[in-house]
Amino acid sequence: MRCYRRPAAHDTRTPRGAARDSRARWWRSLPRVLAVAALVGLLSSCGISATSGWHGDVPGLDHQKRTNFEAPFGPLYPADIAVLVAVSQAGYWEAPTSELIANESKNPKVKAVGAQLSKEHHALNMYNEAAAARLHVQLPLSATPQQEGWRKQIEAASGDERDRLYVQLTRAAHGSVYMKVATVRSTTQNDVVRSLAQVATEYVARHMALLESTGLANLDSLAVHSATDAEYQPTPTTAEWAFGGGVALAAAVGTLVVIRLASRQTEEATEDGVGIE
């Protein structure tokens, strides 16, 4: 017994028969084409999702779809804890910076604002710490690296430049925190968090008005733009769309190449045939 390769036969099909066979091959390959299309759609979504993200908490009730924690006084969600953390971190840099401005600024308006913010941040911190203790939430022990950078930037400046930096940076930071606190105030199911958010909303709103009253808050400081506390972005950026599309295109091309090579090998094996004598 020996194996032999059957010589390829001449194609004796009529044009109509060849066309019929071509259509049959197309229909056989349709499931693969549909699979590739579905894969492209899936990878496009995954590529965009992997590069984009929620910069801050999603407004409304969306944060309540995430895992919640059993706690006294009602369910405790990640967004609730984020408010406690944000208020704590804000106090770590804004209180000492405001105290510095109150002691050294030559601008009467800025000096008075610094004194009031320093005093009220200490009071708000005490209220926040009491709320965290009742909920058994551990607060951070320092500000964020970005906030520490703001504090050092203000300390390194002097005169009118220091006053300007103080007003603009703290006003921008307050705007970011206000968005978080106000959202949680309107959606939280925890009584302690609701009370804390109510107090924090009043403090932060008052501080924004005081900082704006100095006349040194410009358009940039009135917009929420900090890297760690940026506003919620409902759609991916252009760069995120481009990256996601690139990932999907590369995956689609690779998949098509693999399918084409496999299909060619199958056709060659069918045409050559392998027999056993």
C-alpha positions as CSV (number, residue, x, y, z in Angstrom):
1,M,0.0,0.0,0.0
2,R,1.4,3.4,-0.9
3,C,0.1,7.0,-0.9
4,Y,0.0,9.0,-4.1
5,R,-1.0,12.5,-4.9
6,R,-3.8,12.6,-7.5
7,P,-2.9,15.0,-10.4
8,A,-5.0,18.1,-10.6
9,A,-7.7,17.7,-13.1
10,H,-8.4,20.3,-15.8
11,D,-11.3,22.5,-15.0
12,T,-14.1,21.4,-17.3
13,R,-16.8,23.4,-15.8
14,T,-18.9,25.7,-17.9
15,P,-19.0,29.5,-17.1
16,R,-22.4,29.0,-15.5
17,G,-21.2,26.1,-13.4
18,A,-18.1,28.1,-12.3
19,A,-20.3,31.0,-11.3
20,R,-22.6,28.6,-9.4
21,D,-19.6,27.2,-7.5
22,S,-18.3,30.7,-6.8
23,R,-21.6,31.6,-5.3
24,A,-21.7,28.4,-3.2
25,R,-18.2,29.2,-1.9
26,W,-19.3,32.7,-1.0
27,W,-22.3,31.4,0.9
28,R,-20.1,29.0,2.8
29,S,-17.7,31.8,3.7
30,L,-20.6,34.1,4.9
31,P,-20.5,32.8,8.5
32,R,-16.8,33.6,8.7
33,V,-17.4,37.1,7.3
34,L,-20.1,37.7,9.8
35,A,-17.9,36.5,12.6
36,V,-15.2,38.9,11.5
37,A,-17.7,41.8,11.5
38,A,-18.9,40.9,15.0
39,L,-15.3,40.7,16.1
40,V,-14.5,44.1,14.7
41,G,-17.4,45.7,16.5
42,L,-16.5,44.0,19.8
43,L,-12.9,45.1,19.5
44,S,-13.8,48.6,18.6
45,S,-15.9,48.8,21.8
46,C,-13.2,47.3,23.9
47,G,-10.5,49.4,22.4
48,I,-12.4,52.6,23.2
49,S,-13.4,51.4,26.6
50,A,-9.9,50.5,27.5
51,T,-8.6,54.0,26.7
52,S,-11.4,56.1,28.0
53,G,-12.7,56.4,31.5
54,W,-14.9,58.3,33.9
55,H,-12.9,61.3,35.1
56,G,-14.6,61.6,38.4
57,D,-18.0,60.2,39.5
58,V,-20.8,59.8,37.0
59,P,-23.6,62.3,37.7
60,G,-26.9,61.0,38.8
61,L,-27.6,57.6,40.1
62,D,-25.1,55.7,38.0
63,H,-22.6,55.3,40.9
64,Q,-25.3,53.4,42.8
65,K,-25.0,50.5,40.3
66,R,-21.6,49.7,41.6
67,T,-20.8,47.7,44.7
68,N,-22.1,49.1,47.9
69,F,-21.0,48.6,51.4
70,E,-23.2,47.8,54.4
71,A,-22.8,50.6,56.8
72,P,-24.7,52.3,59.6
73,F,-27.3,54.9,58.6
74,G,-27.8,53.5,55.1
75,P,-26.0,52.0,52.1
76,L,-22.6,53.4,51.5
77,Y,-21.4,53.7,47.9
78,P,-18.0,54.4,46.4
79,A,-19.1,57.9,45.5
80,D,-20.1,58.6,49.1
81,I,-16.7,57.5,50.3
82,A,-15.0,59.6,47.6
83,V,-16.7,62.7,49.0
84,L,-15.3,62.1,52.5
85,V,-11.9,61.5,50.9
86,A,-12.1,64.6,48.7
87,V,-13.1,66.9,51.6
88,S,-10.3,65.5,53.7
89,Q,-7.6,66.0,51.0
90,A,-8.8,69.5,50.2
91,G,-8.4,70.5,53.9
92,Y,-4.8,69.2,54.0
93,W,-3.6,71.8,51.4
94,E,-6.2,74.6,51.5
95,A,-6.2,75.2,55.2
96,P,-2.4,75.7,55.6
97,T,-2.2,77.7,52.3
98,S,-5.1,79.9,53.4
99,E,-3.4,80.5,56.7
100,L,-0.2,81.5,54.9
101,I,-2.1,84.0,52.8
102,A,-3.9,85.4,55.8
103,N,-0.6,86.0,57.6
104,E,1.5,87.4,54.7
105,S,-0.7,88.8,51.9
106,K,-0.6,92.6,51.5
107,N,-3.9,92.6,49.6
108,P,-6.7,93.3,52.2
109,K,-9.3,91.4,50.3
110,V,-7.2,88.4,49.7
111,K,-5.9,88.5,53.3
112,A,-9.5,88.5,54.7
113,V,-10.5,85.6,52.4
114,G,-7.5,83.6,53.4
115,A,-8.3,84.1,57.1
116,Q,-11.9,83.0,56.7
117,L,-11.1,80.0,54.5
118,S,-8.4,78.8,56.9
119,K,-10.8,79.0,59.8
120,E,-13.7,77.3,58.0
121,H,-11.6,74.5,56.6
122,H,-10.5,73.5,60.1
123,A,-14.2,73.4,61.1
124,L,-15.2,71.4,58.0
125,N,-12.4,69.0,58.5
126,M,-13.6,68.3,62.1
127,Y,-17.1,67.7,60.8
128,N,-15.8,65.4,58.0
129,E,-13.6,63.4,60.4
130,A,-16.6,62.9,62.8
131,A,-18.7,61.6,59.8
132,A,-16.0,59.2,58.7
133,A,-15.6,57.8,62.2
134,R,-19.4,57.1,62.4
135,L,-19.2,55.3,59.1
136,H,-15.9,53.5,59.9
137,V,-14.3,55.0,56.8
138,Q,-10.5,55.5,56.9
139,L,-9.5,58.9,55.6
140,P,-6.2,59.8,53.9
141,L,-3.4,61.3,55.9
142,S,-2.3,63.8,53.3
143,A,-3.3,65.8,50.2
144,T,-2.7,64.4,46.7
145,P,0.6,64.9,45.0
146,Q,-1.1,67.4,42.7
147,Q,-2.5,69.4,45.6
148,E,0.9,69.4,47.3
149,G,2.3,70.8,44.1
150,W,-0.2,73.6,44.2
151,R,0.6,74.4,47.8
152,K,4.4,74.6,47.0
153,Q,3.7,76.7,43.9
154,I,1.8,79.2,46.0
155,E,4.4,79.2,48.8
156,A,7.3,79.7,46.3
157,A,5.6,82.9,44.8
158,S,5.4,86.3,46.5
159,G,3.4,89.5,46.4
160,D,0.7,89.9,43.8
161,E,1.7,86.8,42.0
162,R,1.2,84.7,45.1
163,D,-2.3,86.2,45.7
164,R,-3.2,85.5,42.1
165,L,-2.1,81.9,42.2
166,Y,-3.8,81.4,45.5
167,V,-7.2,82.7,44.3
168,Q,-7.0,80.9,40.9
169,L,-5.8,77.5,42.1
170,T,-8.1,77.3,45.1
171,R,-11.1,78.5,43.1
172,A,-10.5,75.8,40.5
173,A,-10.1,73.2,43.2
174,H,-13.3,74.3,45.0
175,G,-15.2,74.1,41.7
176,S,-14.1,70.5,41.2
177,V,-15.0,69.4,44.8
178,Y,-18.4,71.2,44.6
179,M,-19.4,69.0,41.6
180,K,-18.7,65.8,43.6
181,V,-20.3,67.0,46.8
182,A,-23.5,68.4,45.1
183,T,-24.0,65.1,43.2
184,V,-23.7,62.9,46.3
185,R,-25.9,65.3,48.3
186,S,-28.7,64.7,45.8
187,T,-28.3,61.0,45.4
188,T,-26.8,59.4,48.6
189,Q,-28.9,57.0,50.6
190,N,-26.8,57.3,53.7
191,D,-28.0,59.8,56.3
192,V,-24.6,60.7,57.6
193,V,-23.1,61.3,54.1
194,R,-26.2,63.4,53.2
195,S,-25.6,65.6,56.2
196,L,-21.9,65.9,55.6
197,A,-22.5,66.7,51.9
198,Q,-25.1,69.4,52.8
199,V,-22.6,71.1,55.1
200,A,-19.7,70.7,52.6
201,T,-21.9,72.1,49.8
202,E,-22.6,75.2,51.8
203,Y,-18.9,75.7,52.8
204,V,-17.6,75.2,49.3
205,A,-20.2,77.4,47.6
206,R,-19.4,80.2,50.1
207,H,-15.6,79.8,49.5
208,M,-16.1,80.1,45.8
209,A,-18.0,83.3,46.2
210,L,-15.4,84.7,48.6
211,L,-12.5,83.9,46.2
212,E,-14.4,85.4,43.3
213,S,-15.0,88.6,45.3
214,T,-11.2,89.3,45.2
215,G,-11.4,90.1,41.5
216,L,-8.5,87.8,40.8
217,A,-10.4,84.7,39.6
218,N,-10.0,84.5,35.8
219,L,-11.7,82.3,33.3
220,D,-9.4,79.3,33.8
221,S,-10.0,79.3,37.6
222,L,-13.7,79.3,37.0
223,A,-13.5,76.1,34.9
224,V,-13.0,72.6,36.4
225,H,-9.8,71.4,34.9
226,S,-7.7,69.7,37.5
227,A,-6.2,66.4,36.4
228,T,-7.3,64.4,39.5
229,D,-10.7,65.9,39.9
230,A,-11.7,66.6,36.3
231,E,-15.3,66.8,35.3
232,Y,-17.2,63.8,34.0
233,Q,-16.6,63.2,30.3
234,P,-19.6,61.5,28.7
235,T,-17.9,60.6,25.4
236,P,-14.3,59.5,24.6
237,T,-11.9,62.0,23.3
238,T,-10.6,62.1,19.7
239,A,-7.4,60.4,20.7
240,E,-9.3,57.7,22.5
241,W,-11.5,57.1,19.4
242,A,-8.4,56.9,17.2
243,F,-6.7,54.5,19.5
244,G,-9.7,52.3,19.8
245,G,-10.3,52.3,16.0
246,G,-6.6,51.4,15.4
247,V,-6.8,48.4,17.7
248,A,-10.0,47.3,16.0
249,L,-8.5,47.7,12.5
250,A,-5.3,45.8,13.4
251,A,-7.3,43.0,14.9
252,A,-9.6,42.8,11.9
253,V,-6.8,42.7,9.4
254,G,-5.0,40.0,11.3
255,T,-8.2,37.9,11.5
256,L,-8.9,38.2,7.8
257,V,-5.3,37.2,7.0
258,V,-5.6,34.1,9.1
259,I,-9.0,33.2,7.6
260,R,-7.7,33.7,4.1
261,L,-4.6,31.5,4.7
262,A,-6.8,28.7,6.2
263,S,-9.2,28.9,3.3
264,R,-6.4,28.7,0.7
265,Q,-4.9,25.6,2.4
266,T,-8.4,24.0,2.4
267,E,-8.9,24.7,-1.3
268,E,-5.5,23.4,-2.2
269,A,-6.0,20.2,-0.2
270,T,-9.4,19.7,-1.9
271,E,-8.1,20.2,-5.4
272,D,-5.0,18.0,-5.0
273,G,-6.7,15.2,-3.0
274,V,-5.0,12.4,-1.2
275,G,-5.8,8.8,-1.9
276,I,-4.7,5.5,-0.5
277,E,-4.2,2.4,-2.7
